[in-house]
């Protein structure tokens, strides 16, 4: 792996470890204040015609989406597998699953999504939120998508959110700094890549972009993380 990738990965791990130590799940004013609405909206598409689901949450973090999905599926006999790179995130997720009384639905696993083995033809819903941009290369991105697609049942849905065209600036002077992110794809390129990968055997349900600007304390001084958040959903064709 390249020096740039290692530097970006170390910075991301340090930032998230510190964030999980200092902030609680669903804390107001943080990016963990609630689940991503698009995750819940996409899940609802499945629950309209199927109650018992098998769900994979890749890059689950402390469980902002996992816990909310589990609460919605609480009494359905569904199962959710939540995967994250950091031990701290997995421990926090387990804690919150017990706190919200949904631990019977959730299996939390520590793993790097780039090397995580997805069971073939197993999942009804795979959510990969803000994690695919953290793989080591475009080749690795394709490999993860291959596994996601092979691991999905007919009629199953993928929901992908991905930070693209990432920029970072110092606050308050807005001086640009080199963004430390493992895979920083231009937005249009990433959208075309996903559209191509889901062209055969999939129906594309959603493609949209959302401009984001998030204050962070990743470096020695405060910065603002800016990106086009690409949101993409597709259903495996019946």
C-alpha positions, -999 to 999 in steps of 0.1 A, spaced: 0 0 0 12 35 -8 26 60 18 -4 83 10 -29 56 17 -12 47 50 -11 83 61 -48 88 52 -58 56 70 -39 65 101 -55 100 102 -90 86 97 -85 60 125 -72 86 149 -100 110 141 -128 84 145 -113 69 177 -112 104 193 -147 112 180 -162 80 195 -145 87 228 -158 123 230 -193 119 216 -222 96 222 -245 80 196 -274 103 186 -257 133 203 -273 165 190 -250 187 169 -228 158 156 -230 137 125 -241 109 147 -273 128 158 -295 103 139 -296 77 112 -292 88 76 -327 93 63 -319 77 30 -309 45 48 -343 43 65 -362 53 33 -345 26 13 -351 0 41 -388 9 39 -389 -1 3 -381 -36 14 -404 -38 44 -433 -28 23 -434 -64 9 -411 -84 32 -409 -83 70 -380 -107 79 -348 -93 64 -311 -101 65 -291 -69 65 -254 -60 62 -242 -26 74 -207 -20 61 -187 7 78 -213 7 106 -193 29 131 -209 32 165 -243 21 150 -261 53 139 -278 34 111 -276 -1 126 -295 7 158 -322 26 139 -327 -3 114 -328 -28 142 -355 -7 160 -376 -7 129 -371 -45 125 -374 -53 162 -401 -79 162 -397 -93 127 -371 -120 132 -347 -101 111 -309 -102 115 -283 -74 110 -246 -79 106 -227 -47 113 -190 -44 103 -164 -17 112 -127 -14 110 -123 0 146 -125 -20 177 -138 11 195 -167 15 171 -177 -22 174 -176 -20 212 -197 12 211 -222 -5 188 -225 -35 210 -231 -12 240 -258 7 223 -275 -24 209 -280 -35 245 -290 0 256 -317 2 229 -327 -35 235 -320 -46 200 -289 -67 206 -308 -99 198 -310 -87 161 -274 -75 157 -241 -93 152 -212 -68 153 -179 -77 137 -146 -60 135 -132 -61 99 -118 -41 70 -145 -40 43 -118 -44 17 -110 -78 30 -144 -88 45 -159 -119 31 -196 -115 23 -216 -147 23 -230 -153 -12 -267 -149 -19 -274 -141 18 -285 -105 22 -318 -86 14 -302 -52 21 -266 -40 21 -259 -5 32 -224 9 26 -224 44 40 -194 66 38 -170 36 37 -162 28 1 -141 59 -2 -118 44 24 -106 14 4 -70 14 -9 -76 17 -46 -102 18 -74 -94 -19 -80 -103 -26 -44 -136 -7 -48 -146 -29 -77 -137 -60 -57 -159 -49 -28 -188 -42 -52 -183 -76 -67 -187 -92 -32 -217 -70 -24 -235 -80 -56 -228 -117 -52 -239 -115 -15 -274 -101 -24 -305 -121 -29 -328 -115 -59 -349 -85 -51 -324 -72 -26 -313 -36 -24 -279 -18 -21 -277 17 -6 -243 34 -12 -233 68 1 -198 80 -9 -179 112 -3 -165 124 -37 -145 154 -49 -134 159 -13 -117 191 -3 -105 203 31 -99 239 43 -85 254 74 -108 274 96 -113 303 99 -91 315 70 -103 288 45 -68 279 33 -69 246 14 -51 216 28 -44 183 10 -74 161 19 -64 129 37 -88 104 23 -79 70 9 -99 71 -24 -109 106 -36 -128 101 -68 -144 130 -88 -181 130 -84 -191 124 -120 -165 96 -124 -178 78 -93 -214 82 -104 -205 68 -139 -186 39 -122 -215 29 -101 -240 32 -129 -218 10 -151 -213 -16 -123 -251 -18 -117 -261 -18 -154 -267 -55 -157 -291 -74 -136 -299 -44 -114 -325 -16 -115 -311 17 -104 -335 33 -79 -317 65 -70 -287 86 -80 -283 120 -64 -256 144 -50 -257 164 -18 -232 191 -11 -217 187 24 -195 209 46 -187 194 80 -164 210 107 -137 186 119 -108 184 143 -87 160 123 -55 181 121 -36 204 145 -62 231 138 -99 230 129 -108 223 93 -140 219 72 -145 187 53 -162 195 20 -175 170 -6 -203 160 -29 -220 131 -11 -231 107 -38 -262 87 -29 -269 56 -50 -294 28 -46 -302 -3 -68 -323 -34 -66 -312 -68 -79 -335 -77 -107 -360 -104 -103 
